[in-house]
Amino acid sequence: MNYTVLIPARLASTRLPGKPLADIGGLPMIVRVAQRAALSGASAVVVAADDASIAQACAAHGVRAVLTRRDHPTGSDRLAEACMLLGLAGNDVVVNVQGDEPLIAPALIDACAALLVQRSDCVMSTAAHAIDSAAELDNPNVVKVVLDAQSRALYFSRAPIPWWRDARAQGASAVSTSPAPLRHIGLYAYRAGFLRAFPALPASPLEDTEALEQLRVLWHGERIAVHVTEMRPGPGIDTPEDLARVRALFA
């Protein structure tokens, strides 16, 4: 199975300025992410950078990078340009690994790519794992996904879905076990042709309401296959506090 990992990297960050270059155990974060992704079965790992300083940091540590425009509104737009710069064919599989996930599991990257290869009915694949905590279920920063009988996404939401109607009336935990609610993991595989076309699709009202870009795919009638894993994702980095926790793990 041949596929390419693309890692979008944007220098500006409201909560953590210069995030891709933040030091983690002596290496820039973006290099840590690329090294982790290289442990998967990907045939290539490429950083899609918006600033020359990121590309230079990658080059200094043997990581391939392409320089993209700075004005892309989303990571998907940045990756669409990277697909064109790399000359990827329409059916080539691309996995989007977020640039703030230095502890991403390589096996999960492989599983996401393999699922898309198997599912000709879907234009994308992603991952999820079961939620076992009422606090996670109620947390709007934890994105939930519900599936159909073929393990395709029906809907993504920041709300607690599916809602167990009788739980509170029975004095039970709000977390159902059948089916267990699923936490969406922000890892995506695409066919390069769809990824290039995605930025031209009109945004959906649901996408704007939930602030979840993947809802645009469902709004336009396309399908997303979902790999359900028992592995919880490693901690991502959005804030200085997150960075301190991950630095402690590497230390």
Buried (B, 14 or more C-beta within 10 A) or exposed (E): EEBBBBBBBBBEBEEBEBBBBBEBEEBBBBBBBBBBBBBBBBEBBBBBBBBEBBBEBBEEEEBEBBBBEEEBEBBBBBBBBBBEEBEBEEEBBBBBBBBBBBBBBBEBBBBBBBBBBEBEEBBBBBBBBBBBBBEBBEBEEBBBBBBEEEBBBEBBBBEBBBEBEEBEEEEEBBBBEEEBBBBBBBBBBBBBBBBBBBBEBEEBEBBEEBEBBBBBBBBEEBBBBBBBBEEEBBBBBBEEEBBEEBBEEEE
